Amino acid sequence: MTSRQLSKLTARLGFWLLVAFVVVVAVFPFYYAIKTSFTPSSELFRVELWPTQATLANYLQIFSQRSFLQAIFNSVVVATSVVFIALLLGITASYALGRVRFRGRTTVLLVILGVSMFPQVAVLSGLFEVIRALNLYNNPGGLILSYTIFTLPFTVWVLTTFMRQLPMELEEAAIMDGATPWVTITKVFLPLMWPAMATTGLLAFIAAWNEFLFALTFTLTDSQRTVPVAIALLSGGSAYELPWGPIMAASVVVTVPLVVLVIVFQRRIVSGLTAGAVKG
């Protein structure tokens, strides 16, 4: 074996070792959560690849709690509403920013992008006052409003980039046929924007589904809380006990749907995120 072949073999081996390391680091927390969710409380601290006495008791415990089921319903309602509002506003805004020429268009886009860079903690107190003034405290509307504020900038940015790549001839033909801007958006551009819409919609859904800080601050009762807060507030048999089994079971329940969605829409996510990256 020549030195050149040896160096290629070494480089390939190093690459696959690096891939294996990244995969283990990324997958191990999810594997540990699944393992713990099937482990009885008496065996939680034993070092095993899989529990010797696997049980569904942790899953039965969380599904027997009405507050957890209510939290799942609240999360679905809030996340779905955020996606719908963000896409509706994002599509109309992307048409104005991507197809209509006006002074300050680039400045508006930079301002929109800059808004998304603010950390949640920086605007928490001011947003709390706004939500309280609107009488949306302890109400799903408060979460929908706050989540939309943070997901809309990314949605507008991605959809605007995608909108700019659509052929101008399509819009000109629609105008010649007497189509209004709304008809042009819904009948001409909308069918072509599914990759970008799938990307932004799914990322907005994941962000709203997993958000914790606003959900903890803007809700008060179990009937209005979302899944992340409900999981964090799971209690054990005493004030000094952390119910790791039910917590991990609940985490698996709320994570699996997101994993399935990402796997199903992964091609659209990649094509949507790379839209506008290459011209021609």
C-alpha positions as CSV (number, residue, x, y, z in Angstrom):
1,M,0.0,0.0,0.0
2,T,1.5,3.3,-1.1
3,S,1.7,6.4,1.2
4,R,-1.0,8.1,-0.9
5,Q,-3.4,5.3,-0.5
6,L,-2.6,5.1,3.2
7,S,-3.3,8.8,3.6
8,K,-6.7,8.5,1.8
9,L,-7.6,5.5,4.0
10,T,-6.7,7.4,7.1
11,A,-8.7,10.5,6.0
12,R,-11.7,8.4,5.2
13,L,-11.5,6.5,8.5
14,G,-11.2,9.8,10.4
15,F,-14.2,11.2,8.6
16,W,-16.4,8.2,9.5
17,L,-15.2,8.2,13.1
18,L,-16.2,11.9,13.3
19,V,-19.6,11.1,11.8
20,A,-20.1,8.3,14.3
21,F,-19.1,10.6,17.1
22,V,-21.6,13.3,16.0
23,V,-24.4,10.7,15.6
24,V,-23.8,9.3,19.1
25,V,-23.8,12.7,20.7
26,A,-27.0,13.7,18.8
27,V,-28.9,10.4,19.3
28,F,-27.8,9.5,22.8
29,P,-30.1,12.0,24.7
30,F,-33.1,10.7,22.8
31,Y,-32.1,7.1,23.4
32,Y,-31.6,7.8,27.1
33,A,-35.1,9.5,27.3
34,I,-36.7,6.5,25.7
35,K,-34.9,4.0,27.9
36,T,-35.8,6.0,31.1
37,S,-39.4,6.2,30.0
38,F,-39.7,2.4,30.0
39,T,-37.7,2.0,33.3
40,P,-39.4,1.4,36.7
41,S,-38.6,3.9,39.4
42,S,-36.6,1.2,41.3
43,E,-34.2,0.7,38.4
44,L,-33.7,4.3,37.3
45,F,-30.1,4.6,38.5
46,R,-28.9,1.2,37.3
47,V,-26.4,1.4,34.4
48,E,-28.0,-0.8,31.7
49,L,-28.4,-0.5,27.9
50,W,-32.1,-1.4,28.3
51,P,-34.2,-2.0,31.4
52,T,-34.5,-5.6,32.4
53,Q,-38.2,-5.0,33.4
54,A,-39.6,-2.6,30.8
55,T,-42.9,-1.2,31.8
56,L,-45.5,1.2,30.4
57,A,-46.4,2.5,33.8
58,N,-44.8,5.9,33.2
59,Y,-46.9,6.4,30.0
60,L,-50.0,5.3,31.7
61,Q,-49.3,7.8,34.5
62,I,-49.0,10.8,32.3
63,F,-52.0,9.9,30.1
64,S,-54.1,9.5,33.2
65,Q,-53.5,13.1,34.1
66,R,-56.1,15.4,32.5
67,S,-53.8,18.4,32.8
68,F,-51.2,16.8,30.5
69,L,-53.8,16.0,27.9
70,Q,-55.1,19.5,28.1
71,A,-51.6,20.8,27.7
72,I,-51.1,18.8,24.5
73,F,-54.4,20.2,23.1
74,N,-53.3,23.8,24.0
75,S,-49.9,23.3,22.3
76,V,-51.6,22.0,19.2
77,V,-54.0,24.9,19.1
78,V,-51.3,27.5,19.7
79,A,-48.7,26.1,17.4
80,T,-51.2,25.6,14.5
81,S,-52.5,29.1,15.0
82,V,-49.0,30.6,14.9
83,V,-48.2,28.7,11.7
84,F,-51.4,29.9,10.0
85,I,-51.0,33.5,11.0
86,A,-47.2,33.6,10.3
87,L,-47.7,32.1,6.8
88,L,-50.7,34.4,6.0
89,L,-48.8,37.5,7.0
90,G,-45.5,36.2,5.6
91,I,-46.9,35.5,2.1
92,T,-48.5,38.9,1.8
93,A,-45.4,40.7,3.2
94,S,-43.0,38.7,0.9
95,Y,-45.1,39.8,-2.1
96,A,-44.7,43.4,-1.1
97,L,-41.0,43.1,-0.3
98,G,-40.1,40.8,-3.1
99,R,-42.1,42.0,-6.1
100,V,-43.0,45.7,-5.4
101,R,-40.2,48.2,-5.8
102,F,-40.2,51.1,-3.3
103,R,-37.7,53.1,-1.5
104,G,-36.4,51.6,1.8
105,R,-37.2,48.0,0.9
106,T,-33.8,46.7,1.9
107,T,-34.0,48.7,5.1
108,V,-37.3,47.2,6.0
109,L,-35.9,43.7,5.4
110,L,-32.9,44.4,7.6
111,V,-35.2,45.8,10.4
112,I,-37.3,42.6,10.1
113,L,-34.2,40.4,10.4
114,G,-32.9,42.6,13.3
115,V,-36.1,42.0,15.3
116,S,-35.5,38.3,15.3
117,M,-32.1,38.8,16.9
118,F,-33.5,40.1,20.2
119,P,-33.4,37.5,22.9
120,Q,-36.7,36.6,24.5
121,V,-35.5,37.8,28.0
122,A,-34.8,41.3,26.6
123,V,-38.4,41.8,25.6
124,L,-40.1,39.7,28.3
125,S,-41.1,42.5,30.6
126,G,-42.4,44.9,27.9
127,L,-44.3,42.1,26.2
128,F,-45.8,41.1,29.5
129,E,-47.2,44.6,29.9
130,V,-48.6,44.5,26.3
131,I,-50.3,41.2,26.9
132,R,-51.8,42.3,30.2
133,A,-53.0,45.6,28.6
134,L,-54.7,43.5,25.9
135,N,-56.3,41.3,28.6
136,L,-54.6,38.2,27.1
137,Y,-52.8,37.0,30.3
138,N,-53.5,33.3,31.0
139,N,-55.1,33.1,27.5
140,P,-53.9,31.2,24.4
141,G,-54.1,34.5,22.5
142,G,-51.2,35.9,24.5
143,L,-49.0,33.0,23.5
144,I,-50.1,33.1,19.9
145,L,-49.3,36.9,19.8
146,S,-45.9,36.5,21.4
147,Y,-44.9,33.5,19.3
148,T,-46.0,35.1,16.1
149,I,-43.8,38.2,16.9
150,F,-40.7,36.0,17.0
151,T,-41.5,33.6,14.1
152,L,-42.8,36.1,11.6
153,P,-39.4,37.8,10.8
154,F,-37.8,34.5,9.8
155,T,-40.9,33.5,7.8
156,V,-41.0,36.8,5.9
157,W,-37.2,36.6,5.2
158,V,-37.3,33.1,3.7
159,L,-40.5,33.7,1.7
160,T,-39.2,37.0,0.4
161,T,-36.0,35.3,-0.8
162,F,-38.1,32.6,-2.5
163,M,-40.6,35.1,-4.0
164,R,-37.7,37.0,-5.7
165,Q,-36.7,33.9,-7.6
166,L,-40.1,33.4,-9.2
167,P,-40.1,34.5,-12.9
168,M,-41.5,38.0,-13.5
169,E,-43.3,36.7,-16.6
170,L,-45.8,34.9,-14.4
171,E,-46.8,38.0,-12.7
172,E,-46.9,40.0,-15.9
173,A,-49.2,37.4,-17.5
174,A,-51.5,37.5,-14.5
175,I,-51.7,41.3,-14.7
176,M,-52.5,41.1,-18.4
177,D,-55.4,38.8,-17.6
178,G,-56.7,41.3,-15.1
179,A,-55.7,39.5,-11.9
180,T,-55.6,41.5,-8.7
181,P,-52.5,41.3,-6.5
182,W,-54.4,38.9,-4.1
183,V,-55.4,36.7,-7.0
184,T,-51.8,36.7,-8.3
185,I,-50.6,35.7,-4.8
186,T,-53.1,32.9,-4.3
187,K,-53.5,31.5,-7.8
188,V,-50.1,32.1,-9.3
189,F,-47.4,32.2,-6.7
190,L,-48.9,30.2,-3.9
191,P,-48.7,26.8,-5.7
192,L,-45.1,27.4,-6.5
193,M,-44.1,28.3,-2.9
194,W,-44.9,25.1,-1.1
195,P,-41.2,24.2,-0.4
196,A,-40.6,27.5,1.3
197,M,-44.0,27.4,3.1
198,A,-43.3,23.9,4.3
199,T,-40.0,24.9,5.7
200,T,-41.1,28.1,7.4
201,G,-44.4,26.5,8.6
202,L,-42.6,23.5,10.1
203,L,-39.9,25.6,11.8
204,A,-42.6,27.9,13.2
205,F,-44.6,25.0,14.5
206,I,-41.5,23.5,16.2
207,A,-40.6,26.8,17.7
208,A,-44.1,27.4,19.1
209,W,-44.4,23.7,20.3
210,N,-41.1,23.8,22.2
211,E,-41.2,27.4,23.6
212,F,-41.0,27.5,27.4
213,L,-40.2,31.0,28.7
214,F,-43.3,32.8,27.4
215,A,-45.5,29.9,28.1
216,L,-44.4,29.9,31.7
217,T,-44.7,33.6,32.1
218,F,-47.9,34.3,30.3
219,T,-50.0,31.4,31.7
220,L,-51.1,30.7,35.2
221,T,-53.5,27.7,35.4
222,D,-53.2,24.1,34.2
223,S,-56.1,24.6,31.7
224,Q,-54.0,27.2,29.8
225,R,-50.5,25.8,30.0
226,T,-48.7,24.2,27.1
227,V,-46.7,21.0,27.0
228,P,-43.2,22.3,27.9
229,V,-44.5,23.9,31.1
230,A,-46.7,20.9,31.9
231,I,-43.7,18.6,31.7
232,A,-41.6,21.0,33.9
233,L,-44.3,21.1,36.6
234,L,-44.7,17.3,36.8
235,S,-44.4,16.4,40.5
236,G,-43.5,13.2,42.3
237,G,-44.8,11.5,45.4
238,S,-43.1,14.2,47.6
239,A,-41.6,17.7,47.3
240,Y,-38.1,16.1,47.2
241,E,-38.8,13.6,44.4
242,L,-38.3,14.2,40.7
243,P,-40.4,11.8,38.6
244,W,-37.8,11.1,36.0
245,G,-39.8,8.3,34.4
246,P,-43.0,10.3,33.8
247,I,-40.9,13.3,32.7
248,M,-39.0,11.2,30.1
249,A,-42.2,9.5,29.0
250,A,-43.9,12.9,28.4
251,S,-40.8,14.2,26.6
252,V,-40.9,11.2,24.2
253,V,-44.6,11.7,23.6
254,V,-44.2,15.3,22.5
255,T,-40.9,14.8,20.6
256,V,-41.9,11.8,18.4
257,P,-44.4,13.8,16.3
258,L,-41.8,16.5,15.6
259,V,-39.2,13.9,14.5
260,V,-41.8,12.2,12.2
261,L,-42.7,15.6,10.7
262,V,-39.0,16.5,10.0
263,I,-38.4,13.1,8.5
264,V,-41.4,13.4,6.2
265,F,-40.7,16.9,5.1
266,Q,-36.9,16.9,5.1
267,R,-36.5,17.3,1.4
268,R,-38.9,20.3,1.3
269,I,-37.0,21.8,4.3
270,V,-33.7,21.6,2.5
271,S,-35.1,23.0,-0.8
272,G,-36.9,25.8,1.1
273,L,-33.9,26.8,3.1
274,T,-31.6,26.9,0.0
275,A,-34.2,28.8,-2.1
276,G,-32.5,31.9,-3.5
277,A,-29.0,30.7,-2.6
278,V,-28.1,30.1,-6.3
279,K,-29.2,32.3,-9.2
280,G,-29.7,31.1,-12.7
